[in-house]
Amino acid sequence: MTLTKRDRTRRSHVPAAGTEHAAAVERAQREMLHEGSSTVSVRTAEHGTRPRIGADVVCEALLRQGVDVMFSYPGGVILPLYDVLGDYPQLRHVLVRHEQGGAHAADGYARATGKVGVCMGTSGPGATNLVTGIGTAMLDSIPVVAITGNVPSALIGKDAFQEIDINGITLPMTKHNYLVRDANELPRVIAEAFHIARSGRPGPVHIDITKDALQQQTQASHPADDEVVAGLPGFRPTLEGNYKQLKLAAAEIAAAERPVILAGHGVLHAGAEAELQAFAEKVNAPVAWTLLGVGALDERHPLAYGFMGMHGWKHVNRAIQSADLLFAVGMRFDDRVTGNVRTYAPYARIVHVDIDPAEIGKNVAVEVPIVGDAKRVLHAMLPMVEAVPPARRAAYFDQLTEWRHDSEGTSWHGSGAWRDGLLSADYVVQRIGELTRHEGVYVGDVGQNQMWLARYAGFRHPNTHLSSGGLGTMGYAVPAAMGAALGVPEREVWAIVGDGGFQMTSQELMTLVQDEIPVKIALFDNKKLGMIRQWQEIIYAGNYHSAHLLGPDYLKLSEAYGIPSIKASTPAEVDDAIRFAQGVKGAALIWFEIAGEQNVFPMMPAGKGLSDLIEEWGTAE
Amino acid sequence: MTAQGDAAGAPAPSAAAPAHTAPPPRALPGGGQTRLHRLVAIVVDRPGVLNRVSSLMRARNFNIDSLAVSRTDRAGFSRMTISLHGDDVAVEQAAKQLYRLIDVLKVQDVTSDASVEHELALVKVRVTDGTRADVLKLIELMRGRVLDVSTEAVIAEVSGTETEVDNFVAGVREFGIKELVRTGAVVMARGSGSIEEAVKK
């Protein structure tokens, strides 16, 4: 075979010269190398003296949405935004040390304030680092807007430097996501993102913006609120409960002898705490809460019965198992709540109120489904239900009280400060709650510390207990506390974190110092992955593979970061250590050396039912 | 119900359940009979919406039998016909999950409604000089339409309900099917009701 001249002609490896596509690729490649930007970047405080570009639109839109702080990390393709950030001093930018910390901080900010949290990162690794935080927000329905830069649009799909299909990655774990290639779309997209994130069942929204869109000059104006709503015909959350269903629910309550109200995160999202209390008082029913429902009712309230589920109080689970009616508001009957559904609440009929229709009938079959916002539904139901006099429930409440005494008297529960000659974690949590007069914000990590916090700190206010419930993200506490501390500066913010979780995101200590964020860190060091160790002890016949982990000298670590710290290993030192941390103006760390073998009891082994709680294991002492 | 034999610790006769007998297990949602469902969804015609729908179905553990997508008569809206197997509760869950997508405007399970259903298939059937006439005749008999005839194959088009298409395919199979493509069913509810008009509100 011979080659003709035609065969030997080189095929061009670029799009045909002179075409629009060729010009775009060339421009994009130049921009990647920062050779001559296509926009003028005049750094002045006055907006008017340089052309308005996509990055300006982002900042304007964030300000219009009432954003006052964002947690971000710069990178190549998002630099155009950083180039203009200085012109918007009202937007506080917190430079985190890792994008995951930024996403958790935005999440913590959102949980503590009820507003939308904002985090930002660059393309590629910046974006993938955000993913764990976005997933955490998704599983707990937290309104977060995550913004990432992406490579110039002409390079998308070419495996450019730091290019990853982040839109494809966040698609199944956001409420909605966007890829913006045109600056003129930014006003609409950002307004929609905030609207979607905070309305109905809240959730994270991700906006990916190409570098050229950030740099593109634009005159696009911001849409009014009603235009935003009109532009989203597929997004119309149902807020008011169906009247007929409310009537049915009221009849269920009237007929119930042993009702239990289950309060979930939806109560807090809707701000329905007052309605919940009024409702519970009128129908005279005890209120149990999920992990994320902690704070829905002041724990001192006589009808506040306690925390349910896998590591919930035994008396609460007993009440659920014997109830003839569960009135569930804003919770999803998660497997950590129900255990084995077959044996869950076997005598109970279920009324389920949730704003998300997909949650109803998903995990358990229910008798009365009500789709609606918790606040509006409870408000509407209040006049429909008959007031139940205490006398009618006297026997029931006697039983509940007896169970509660029973459960609180069991060993391991507030049984004193010592455990194997070391500190008992539940005692420490209790003291933190008491010494802060239960007025702080307490951010749990994941594992045993999370359960101790939910059980023993004593919560009186909504949105003061922050915990990664759905995704169970270790390393959540410190960065989330960072966000909460900026969101609610009037409250003392405590991160309750184990030594395992702490070592996952401890880099944010430096952010606490640089941005002067006053987070108090209670580090529970048992030199173990405590919950792993507990499961291995009880379920895996004591095969403690990888449950033991070393940590650094946390006092030296804190010192290196410039954070005042103190160590407490005996009960006598606990109060002083907490007071020391409270006395520090900025961030502080307490190294609590706690018992290594302490278990969280009761415990419902996975796959078992709420009636199969384990309360004792081996020899306690 | 009596508690005889219970108090004394003697084995209770099987007929009389003790007073503290365990309640029946809570019914799990779903678990009913699995059958073919047809969901019709009106969605906003935006890039990525097909990906959102298919990704959601995968993530929620639903297996799509067929999915047909097209424009509607109204600018900006697309229509999807999703066929999937599942029990009624599971499919209702699927529909509810679809509603969570911002781009999904309306979802209807038309399985139990009176509806017309149609699907198109192209079949390339192997022929020889000896069988060509038989194949062409069979195609005609089974209400197919011949689109292309070549020396070793003919392409037949058939449309109808899924069963009709199945029957056609089975009928020509003995000659040898070289290639088969089916569009998946599209359905429309009978009567004057309109899912597109329902979206307008």
Chai-1 contact restraints between the chains, C-beta under 6 A:
chainA,res_idxA,chainB,res_idxB,connection_type,confidence,min_distance_angstrom,max_distance_angstrom,comment,restraint_id
A,L171,B,S55,contact,1.0,0.0,6.0,A-B,restraint_1
A,P172,B,S55,contact,1.0,0.0,6.0,A-B,restraint_2
A,P172,B,A59,contact,1.0,0.0,6.0,A-B,restraint_3
A,H176,B,I102,contact,1.0,0.0,6.0,A-B,restraint_4
A,P233,B,L105,contact,1.0,0.0,6.0,A-B,restraint_5
A,G234,B,V44,contact,1.0,0.0,6.0,A-B,restraint_6
A,G234,B,I102,contact,1.0,0.0,6.0,A-B,restraint_7
A,G234,B,D103,contact,1.0,0.0,6.0,A-B,restraint_8
A,G234,B,V104,contact,1.0,0.0,6.0,A-B,restraint_9
A,G234,B,L105,contact,1.0,0.0,6.0,A-B,restraint_10
A,F235,B,I102,contact,1.0,0.0,6.0,A-B,restraint_11
A,V341,B,R26,contact,1.0,0.0,6.0,A-B,restraint_12
A,V341,B,L28,contact,1.0,0.0,6.0,A-B,restraint_13
A,R342,B,P25,contact,1.0,0.0,6.0,A-B,restraint_14
A,R342,B,R26,contact,1.0,0.0,6.0,A-B,restraint_15
A,Y344,B,R26,contact,1.0,0.0,6.0,A-B,restraint_16
A,P346,B,P23,contact,1.0,0.0,6.0,A-B,restraint_17
A,Y347,B,P23,contact,1.0,0.0,6.0,A-B,restraint_18
A,P357,B,K96,contact,1.0,0.0,6.0,A-B,restraint_19
A,A358,B,K96,contact,1.0,0.0,6.0,A-B,restraint_20
A,A358,B,Q97,contact,1.0,0.0,6.0,A-B,restraint_21
A,A358,B,R100,contact,1.0,0.0,6.0,A-B,restraint_22
A,G361,B,P29,contact,1.0,0.0,6.0,A-B,restraint_23
A,A365,B,A27,contact,1.0,0.0,6.0,A-B,restraint_24
A,A365,B,P29,contact,1.0,0.0,6.0,A-B,restraint_25
